[in-house]
Amino acid sequence: MNTVAQISLNGAHVVVFGGSTGIGLATAVAVKAKGAAVTLVGRTLAKLEAAASEIGGARAVVADISDRKSVEAVFDGMTRVDHLVITAGGLHFGKLADTDPDQLLVAIHERIAGPLYAIKAVLPLMPPTGSIVLTGGQYSDRPSGNGAAVISAAVRGVEALARSLALELKPIRVNVISPGLIETPLFDSFGAEGRAAIFNQATDTLPGGRAGYPDEVAEAIILLLSNGYMNAEVLHIDGGGRFV
Ligand SMILES: NC(=O)c1ccc[n+]([C@@H]2O[C@H](COP(=O)([O-])OP(=O)(O)OC[C@H]3O[C@@H](n4cnc5c(N)ncnc54)[C@H](OP(=O)(O)O)[C@@H]3O)[C@@H](O)[C@H]2O)c1
């Protein structure tokens, strides 16, 4: 008797918010390799089209996850979504004393409000074997005095949201992927030198002496999607980074 509830991705439809670069793109590549059809969502059409071409074909839809109407429109015309993966989001840091709170709250709009919009819209399209993966981060476990208070609240909130929704939306499974420092375009806004400084520091401090790769996170997302008994889980792919 096979006692592993393996959910096949072959023939499934997977929607990836944030699928144009980094972890989302690596996930799209991985699910496509398993035989799934992929819809990529992001704010920049050119990036989405480049990603779709890189993975050998995907539907590309422009939407900002923090904008409810544009998120709802993503699902127009769809008849079935087997899995929803949300990796969309940027870096929104700032110390409260010198940052407009509305600017800091973008992290909450992207990490909490946006997933709520997307999950509500996708529910009528998702079969009981479906699943949802949200993205957290290590600021959930490791506070910082360097302007990360709101992003910390957001990623901790993502975990709480997923655990409660896993019970509320049963039997649809809801899990969180929590990446550590991963080499993606997320850090390009720091410029070449700033980016290098971040990753050089990682070499010095992380137990494995390096940052992670998007493919390593995507592999874990595949596990969350396809293992039918993984639910309400927060899966850390951080090289142990949350403890140093
Ligand atoms: N890389 C890391 O070290 C790390 C660590 C912990 C957590 N994370 C989180 O993991 C997620 C993926 O990060 P990544 O490293 O893969 O970053 P990335 O390469 O910059 O990818 C982010 C993706 O999300 C899209 N996106 C950003 N803001 C969006 C919005 N408001 N609405 C819709 N799409 C949006 C981006 O495309 P557009 O810009 O064109 O919209 C892109 O497709 C992010 O939430 C990030 O904060 C990353």
The ligand as an SDF file (V2000), in Angstrom:
LIG
                    3D

 48 52  0  0  0  0  0  0  0  0999 V2000
   16.0800   36.8620   -1.5030 N   0  0  0  0  0  0  0  0  0  0  0  0
   16.0890   36.8230   -0.1860 C   0  0  0  0  0  0  0  0  0  0  0  0
   17.1670   36.8260    0.4490 O   0  0  0  0  0  0  0  0  0  0  0  0
   14.7970   36.7690    0.5850 C   0  0  0  0  0  0  0  0  0  0  0  0
   14.8580   36.4540    1.9430 C   0  0  0  0  0  0  0  0  0  0  0  0
   13.6810   36.3940    2.6700 C   0  0  0  0  0  0  0  0  0  0  0  0
   12.4850   36.6720    2.0520 C   0  0  0  0  0  0  0  0  0  0  0  0
   12.4700   36.9890    0.7400 N   0  0  0  0  0  0  0  0  0  0  0  0
   11.1810   37.2760    0.1300 C   0  0  0  0  0  0  0  0  0  0  0  0
   10.9180   36.3240   -0.8590 O   0  0  0  0  0  0  0  0  0  0  0  0
   10.0980   36.9190   -1.8770 C   0  0  0  0  0  0  0  0  0  0  0  0
   10.7400   36.7040   -3.2230 C   0  0  0  0  0  0  0  0  0  0  0  0
   11.9640   37.3760   -3.1870 O   0  0  0  0  0  0  0  0  0  0  0  0
   13.0690   37.2340   -4.3030 P   0  0  0  0  0  0  0  0  0  0  0  0
   14.3530   37.2280   -3.5800 O   0  0  0  0  0  0  0  0  0  0  0  0
   12.7390   36.1590   -5.2430 O   0  0  0  0  0  0  0  0  0  0  0  0
   12.9210   38.6740   -4.9680 O   0  0  0  0  0  0  0  0  0  0  0  0
   12.8700   39.1680   -6.4730 P   0  0  0  0  0  0  0  0  0  0  0  0
   13.8310   38.4020   -7.3080 O   0  0  0  0  0  0  0  0  0  0  0  0
   12.9970   40.6420   -6.4000 O   0  0  0  0  0  0  0  0  0  0  0  0
   11.3950   38.7710   -6.9440 O   0  0  0  0  0  0  0  0  0  0  0  0
   10.2720   39.4580   -6.5050 C   0  0  0  0  0  0  0  0  0  0  0  0
    9.1470   39.1570   -7.4620 C   0  0  0  0  0  0  0  0  0  0  0  0
    7.9510   39.7450   -6.9540 O   0  0  0  0  0  0  0  0  0  0  0  0
    7.4380   40.6890   -7.9010 C   0  0  0  0  0  0  0  0  0  0  0  0
    6.8490   41.7530   -7.1020 N   0  0  0  0  0  0  0  0  0  0  0  0
    7.4480   42.5860   -6.2310 C   0  0  0  0  0  0  0  0  0  0  0  0
    6.5660   43.4210   -5.6670 N   0  0  0  0  0  0  0  0  0  0  0  0
    5.3520   43.0890   -6.1950 C   0  0  0  0  0  0  0  0  0  0  0  0
    4.0390   43.5750   -6.0220 C   0  0  0  0  0  0  0  0  0  0  0  0
    3.7680   44.6000   -5.1720 N   0  0  0  0  0  0  0  0  0  0  0  0
    3.0250   43.0000   -6.7210 N   0  0  0  0  0  0  0  0  0  0  0  0
    3.2760   41.9800   -7.5790 C   0  0  0  0  0  0  0  0  0  0  0  0
    4.5060   41.4790   -7.7820 N   0  0  0  0  0  0  0  0  0  0  0  0
    5.5350   42.0270   -7.1010 C   0  0  0  0  0  0  0  0  0  0  0  0
    8.6500   41.0880   -8.7290 C   0  0  0  0  0  0  0  0  0  0  0  0
    8.3150   41.5740  -10.0180 O   0  0  0  0  0  0  0  0  0  0  0  0
    7.9510   43.1390  -10.2390 P   0  0  0  0  0  0  0  0  0  0  0  0
    8.9650   43.9230   -9.4600 O   0  0  0  0  0  0  0  0  0  0  0  0
    8.0400   43.3320  -11.7010 O   0  0  0  0  0  0  0  0  0  0  0  0
    6.5770   43.3010   -9.7040 O   0  0  0  0  0  0  0  0  0  0  0  0
    9.3420   39.7520   -8.8490 C   0  0  0  0  0  0  0  0  0  0  0  0
    8.6660   38.9160   -9.7750 O   0  0  0  0  0  0  0  0  0  0  0  0
    9.9530   38.3980   -1.5130 C   0  0  0  0  0  0  0  0  0  0  0  0
    8.7380   38.5560   -0.8300 O   0  0  0  0  0  0  0  0  0  0  0  0
   11.1240   38.6170   -0.5750 C   0  0  0  0  0  0  0  0  0  0  0  0
   10.9140   39.6920    0.3130 O   0  0  0  0  0  0  0  0  0  0  0  0
   13.5820   37.0250   -0.0260 C   0  0  0  0  0  0  0  0  0  0  0  0
  1  2  1  0
  2  3  2  0
  2  4  1  0
  4  5  1  0
  4 48  2  0
  5  6  2  0
  6  7  1  0
  7  8  2  0
  8  9  1  0
  8 48  1  0
  9 10  1  0
  9 46  1  0
 10 11  1  0
 11 12  1  0
 11 44  1  0
 12 13  1  0
 13 14  1  0
 14 15  2  0
 14 16  1  0
 14 17  1  0
 17 18  1  0
 18 19  2  0
 18 20  1  0
 18 21  1  0
 21 22  1  0
 22 23  1  0
 23 24  1  0
 23 42  1  0
 24 25  1  0
 25 26  1  0
 25 36  1  0
 26 27  1  0
 26 35  1  0
 27 28  2  0
 28 29  1  0
 29 30  1  0
 29 35  2  0
 30 31  1  0
 30 32  2  0
 32 33  1  0
 33 34  2  0
 34 35  1  0
 36 37  1  0
 36 42  1  0
 37 38  1  0
 38 39  2  0
 38 40  1  0
 38 41  1  0
 42 43  1  0
 44 45  1  0
 44 46  1  0
 46 47  1  0
M  CHG  2   8   1  16  -1
M  END
$$$$
